[in-house]
Amino acid sequence: MSRYTGPVCKLCRREGQKLFLKGQKCYTEKCPIERRAYPPGQHGPAQARRRKQSDYAVQLREKQKVKRIYGLAEKQFRNLFEHANHIPGVTGENLLIALESRLDSIVFRMGFAQSRNAARQLVRHRHVEVNGRIVDIPSYKVEAGDEISIKPKSKDILPVEASLEARTRPTLLDWLALDEKQRVGRMVRTPTREDIPLAVQEQLIVELYSK
């Protein structure tokens, strides 16, 4: 499966806002979007001067923004949407809850990694356990009551220590619990839309995929 490996700051410029894809560096370094507040490419400044985007363009940009925040490919994202669309509840909220319930997202939210990309690497490299068993699938769905921990031999590796000691580390959310010293956390309950601090309009994504 292909994955974007280019400069992540270009993605922030394309969406017109900081997506915090580099973790700690997004807080300590000056972001290119502050110097060049227009999309990348030779037509970037011209795009910034356009008066109004079509409804489709607005919906597409919202979808692309959420995809890039969570680091998913189009097929993965579309599959999650289809699943969210076939379970009870509001489709847009179901989608965000499914995204937040991924193992890589939980590892990031608990502070074991400075970005979702770094969290994905921790999981892929078999440093993370769920209920005492190693899970190396970043898309693994974490359920309420599941215990997420860094395996004993990996508790003191530099990426985990650096992330937990970072001053700009995000505040632990109410639906998660963490024992920082033991490197163990728990998903206390399934989050609701109000529990997810993400400034996106998920309804635009639903409208895009419903066409």
C-alpha positions as CSV (number, residue, x, y, z in Angstrom):
1,M,0.0,0.0,0.0
2,S,1.4,3.4,-1.0
3,R,1.9,6.0,1.7
4,Y,3.0,9.7,1.4
5,T,6.6,10.0,2.3
6,G,7.3,13.6,1.2
7,P,7.6,16.8,3.4
8,V,4.6,16.8,5.7
9,C,4.7,20.6,5.9
10,K,3.4,20.6,2.3
11,L,0.3,18.9,3.5
12,C,-0.3,21.6,6.1
13,R,0.2,24.3,3.5
14,R,-2.2,22.5,1.2
15,E,-4.9,22.4,3.9
16,G,-4.2,26.0,5.0
17,Q,-3.6,25.1,8.6
18,K,-1.2,23.3,11.0
19,L,-2.0,19.6,11.1
20,F,0.7,18.9,13.7
21,L,2.1,15.9,11.7
22,K,5.7,16.3,13.1
23,G,4.8,16.1,16.8
24,Q,7.2,18.1,19.0
25,K,8.8,19.9,16.0
26,C,5.5,21.5,15.2
27,Y,5.7,23.4,18.5
28,T,9.5,24.1,18.5
29,E,10.1,25.0,14.9
30,K,8.7,27.8,12.7
31,C,6.2,26.2,10.4
32,P,6.5,26.9,6.6
33,I,2.8,27.8,6.6
34,E,3.6,30.9,8.6
35,R,6.0,32.1,5.9
36,R,4.0,30.9,2.9
37,A,0.3,30.8,3.7
38,Y,-0.7,29.4,0.3
39,P,-0.8,25.9,-1.2
40,P,2.5,24.4,-2.5
41,G,3.3,24.3,-6.2
42,Q,3.8,27.0,-8.9
43,H,0.1,27.8,-8.9
44,G,-0.2,28.1,-5.1
45,P,-0.4,31.9,-4.8
46,A,-3.0,32.0,-7.6
47,Q,-5.1,29.4,-5.7
48,A,-4.9,31.5,-2.6
49,R,-6.4,34.5,-4.5
50,R,-9.4,32.6,-5.7
51,R,-12.6,34.2,-4.4
52,K,-14.7,31.1,-3.6
53,Q,-14.4,27.4,-3.7
54,S,-17.2,25.1,-5.0
55,D,-19.2,23.0,-2.5
56,Y,-17.4,19.9,-3.8
57,A,-14.0,21.5,-3.3
58,V,-14.8,22.4,0.3
59,Q,-16.0,18.8,1.0
60,L,-12.9,17.3,-0.6
61,R,-10.6,19.5,1.4
62,E,-12.3,18.5,4.6
63,K,-12.0,14.8,3.7
64,Q,-8.3,15.2,2.7
65,K,-7.6,17.1,5.9
66,V,-8.9,14.3,8.2
67,K,-7.2,11.6,6.1
68,R,-3.9,13.4,6.5
69,I,-4.3,14.0,10.2
70,Y,-4.8,10.3,10.8
71,G,-2.3,9.2,8.1
72,L,-4.7,6.9,6.1
73,A,-4.8,6.0,2.5
74,E,-8.1,6.6,0.5
75,K,-9.1,2.9,0.6
76,Q,-8.6,2.6,4.4
77,F,-10.6,5.8,4.9
78,R,-13.4,4.8,2.6
79,N,-13.7,1.5,4.3
80,L,-14.0,3.1,7.7
81,F,-16.7,5.4,6.3
82,E,-18.7,2.5,4.9
83,H,-18.5,0.8,8.3
84,A,-19.6,4.0,10.1
85,N,-22.5,4.4,7.6
86,H,-23.9,0.9,8.4
87,I,-24.0,1.1,12.2
88,P,-26.6,3.0,14.3
89,G,-25.9,6.7,15.1
90,V,-24.7,9.7,13.2
91,T,-22.4,8.6,10.4
92,G,-19.9,11.5,10.8
93,E,-19.6,11.0,14.5
94,N,-19.2,7.2,14.0
95,L,-16.4,7.9,11.6
96,L,-14.4,10.1,14.0
97,I,-14.9,7.6,16.8
98,A,-13.7,4.8,14.6
99,L,-10.6,6.9,13.7
100,E,-9.9,7.7,17.4
101,S,-10.3,4.0,18.4
102,R,-7.5,2.8,16.2
103,L,-4.5,1.5,18.1
104,D,-2.0,4.0,16.6
105,S,-4.3,6.9,17.6
106,I,-4.7,5.6,21.1
107,V,-0.9,5.2,21.5
108,F,-0.5,8.8,20.3
109,R,-3.3,10.1,22.6
110,M,-1.7,8.4,25.6
111,G,1.6,10.2,25.0
112,F,3.7,7.2,24.1
113,A,4.5,8.8,20.7
114,Q,4.8,12.4,19.5
115,S,2.8,11.9,16.4
116,R,0.4,9.4,14.9
117,N,3.1,8.4,12.4
118,A,5.5,7.7,15.3
119,A,2.8,5.8,17.1
120,R,2.3,3.7,13.9
121,Q,6.0,2.8,13.9
122,L,5.9,1.8,17.6
123,V,3.0,-0.6,16.8
124,R,4.6,-2.0,13.6
125,H,7.9,-2.6,15.4
126,R,6.0,-4.7,18.1
127,H,6.6,-2.4,21.0
128,V,2.9,-2.2,22.0
129,E,0.7,-4.7,23.8
130,V,-3.1,-4.9,24.1
131,N,-4.4,-6.8,27.1
132,G,-0.9,-8.3,27.6
133,R,-0.5,-9.5,24.0
134,I,1.7,-7.9,21.3
135,V,-0.4,-6.3,18.5
136,D,1.5,-5.0,15.5
137,I,-1.6,-3.8,13.5
138,P,-2.0,0.0,13.7
139,S,-5.6,-0.2,12.6
140,Y,-6.5,-2.6,15.4
141,K,-9.8,-1.4,17.0
142,V,-9.4,-0.7,20.7
143,E,-12.6,-1.4,22.8
144,A,-13.6,0.2,26.1
145,G,-11.8,-1.6,28.9
146,D,-8.8,-2.6,26.8
147,E,-5.4,-2.1,28.4
148,I,-2.7,-0.6,26.2
149,S,0.9,-0.9,27.3
150,I,4.5,-0.6,26.1
151,K,6.0,-4.1,26.4
152,P,8.4,-4.6,29.3
153,K,11.6,-4.6,27.1
154,S,10.6,-1.4,25.4
155,K,9.5,0.7,28.3
156,D,12.7,2.8,28.4
157,I,13.4,3.2,24.6
158,L,14.2,6.8,23.7
159,P,11.1,7.6,21.5
160,V,8.7,6.7,24.4
161,E,10.7,8.6,27.0
162,A,11.1,11.7,24.9
163,S,7.4,11.7,24.1
164,L,6.3,11.4,27.7
165,E,8.8,14.1,28.8
166,A,7.8,16.6,26.1
167,R,6.4,19.8,27.5
168,T,4.0,20.3,24.6
169,R,2.5,16.9,25.1
170,P,-1.3,16.9,24.6
171,T,-3.5,16.7,27.7
172,L,-4.8,13.2,28.4
173,L,-8.4,12.9,27.4
174,D,-11.2,12.0,29.8
175,W,-12.0,8.7,28.2
176,L,-8.4,7.5,28.7
177,A,-6.4,6.6,31.8
178,L,-2.6,6.4,32.1
179,D,0.0,5.1,34.5
180,E,3.0,7.0,33.0
181,K,5.5,5.3,35.3
182,Q,4.4,1.8,34.3
183,R,3.8,2.8,30.7
184,V,0.3,1.4,30.9
185,G,-3.0,3.0,29.8
186,R,-6.6,2.0,29.5
187,M,-9.5,3.0,27.3
188,V,-12.0,3.8,30.0
189,R,-15.0,4.2,27.7
190,T,-15.9,4.7,24.1
191,P,-15.5,8.4,23.2
192,T,-18.3,10.6,22.0
193,R,-17.9,13.4,19.4
194,E,-17.6,15.9,22.3
195,D,-14.6,14.0,23.6
196,I,-12.7,14.4,20.4
197,P,-10.7,17.7,20.2
198,L,-10.7,17.9,16.4
199,A,-11.7,21.0,14.6
200,V,-13.3,19.4,11.5
201,Q,-16.8,19.4,10.0
202,E,-17.4,15.7,9.5
203,Q,-20.8,16.3,7.9
204,L,-18.9,17.6,4.9
205,I,-17.2,14.2,4.5
206,V,-20.6,12.5,4.7
207,E,-22.0,14.8,2.0
208,L,-19.0,14.1,-0.2
209,Y,-19.2,10.3,0.0
210,S,-23.0,10.3,-0.3
211,K,-23.0,11.8,-3.8
